[in-house]
Amino acid sequence: MSQALVRIAAGWLLGLMLAVAGAIVAINVVNNTVASPQQPVREYLDALKSGDGGRALGLLRAAVPPSNAAMLDGAGLQTAASRVTNVDIGDPEERPGNQVMVPMEYTIDGSRLHSEFLLQKTGTEWLFFNTWAFVPSRLPTVDITVVNGNEAQVNGVPVNMPNGRNSFAVFYPGEYEASLDGQYFSAPATRATVTSKDTPVAPLNLLTQATDKLKTDVGAKVREFLDGCAAEAVKEQKLQPDCPFYYASNNRVQDGTIKWTVTEYPNVSVEPFDGRWVVAPLDGKAKVEALQQNAFTGAWYPLDAEVDFSFTTRLDVSGDTVKVTPQLSF
């Protein structure tokens, strides 16, 4: 064989070796990137951040436990995922049964946290490229309770709370914030961070309080009742009207001179009690004026007295409607 042919054959052989080496490198690069076990994790995180719960659930291959699904799609899911920042997906670690564990570190509310995802090799594509999928699992849940309420907000989404409680299936990692911001009842926000399917999540308990708006509206109805009661007492010329206040006297009072006014309206306090909302006993003062005659001397002189009174009410709140029913005993 001539030297020229040898050189040509050597060149072809070198080119073939380089092509094979390049193919091997390319296969390795693909298997370490788009065909790596980390790729399903990246796609799963992208689905969470876009609020695409259907895609996320399909990728994770997770069963949904009996629960409320409000956090599994849309704005609630997006909000949970948006709080996951500074994500670092680590190298896969081998596990038995042709499985790998992909670790991930990230930050939520300034805390550095860790999650792990278990994946299994499901085959190859085009003879060389590995395919991976999450090992089937079950979604975790976050339990929420609300004092004397049947609604709340979770990650800004209004949700129903039958009998003051509910359980929500959630994706992980993510942060879930429960709150109540109604015009009559509110509760400070409380948060739960979910990092895995197995780590127990402490229940979120909303400690509901009456808002200033409710106290103001109840106070207005109490004032309306007392003013109306005083006006009716004047109209009927009674010292002992069907009101929380009255005045006892043995003297004769000149008809047409009795005047009642409320001088100190009760302070309103609304508190939870025995599964409902109650108004604390209402204490105030009223003034009665009249012209009275001394039973012994017959002299007429002014009656000007201030009396203390106290009464209770029944409170009913339905939507935007507040009803206050005085409970009087005679």
ABEGO torsion letter per residue (X at the ends): XBAAAAAAAAAAAAAAAAAAAAAAAAAAAAAABAABAAAAAAAAAAAAAAGBAAAAAAAAGBBBBBBBAAAABEAAAAAAAAABBGBBBBBBBBBBGGBBBBBBBBBBGGBBBBBBBBBBBAEBBGGABBBBBBBBBBBBBBBBBBBGBABBBBGGBBBBBBGGBBBBBBBOBEBBBBBBBBAABBBBBBBBBBABAABBBBBBBBBBBBBAAAAAAAAAAAAAAAAAAAAAAAAAGBABBBBABBBBBABBBBBGABBBBBABBBBBBBBBBGGBBBBBBBBBBBBBBBBBBBAAAGBBBBBBBBBBBBBBBBBBBBEABBBBBBBBBX
